[in-house]
Amino acid sequence: MWKKKSSKMKELETECDLMTHKVIEALKASKEVSWLKTERYELIKVLDNIVDYIEEVANRLYVFDVKEIRSETMQLSRYVVEATEEIEELFSKLLNYGEFEEKSVRESVININRIEKRGRCRVQEGTRKAVQKREGSYRANKVEAYF
């Protein structure tokens, strides 16, 4: 199951790389001021890195032959899907270089940040629960050792 999904994600990551190169070429040809070009270049590289990370997760699911995914992880994956859809919209705006409104791009970036924040809170909550569970079993084992 994961092999097919990992392969599909690799295809999508390659497609993203091609879009990234198109945007970078458009930036090079642009007559905009250099600081604005730099800002857009940094944004496109961050978006490309996000897709690279998602592809790496898909690859690890295959390599480690994951059999079961916890509900918390499924919620995180929904955030990833939501953010990916927003990133796709942002990429399309950036590909139509020169024809998009700065406000529209800013709104997409804000939406991506909101989704990321929700995901980060979910990870923090899950980590806290895992640590509490682990500490609880550690304390129980320590108490048992005394008796």
Summary of the structure (lengths in Angstrom):
residues: 147
radius of gyration: 20.5
end to end distance: 47.4
largest distance: 77.1
contacts: 363
relative contact order: 0.10
helix: 87%
strand: 0%
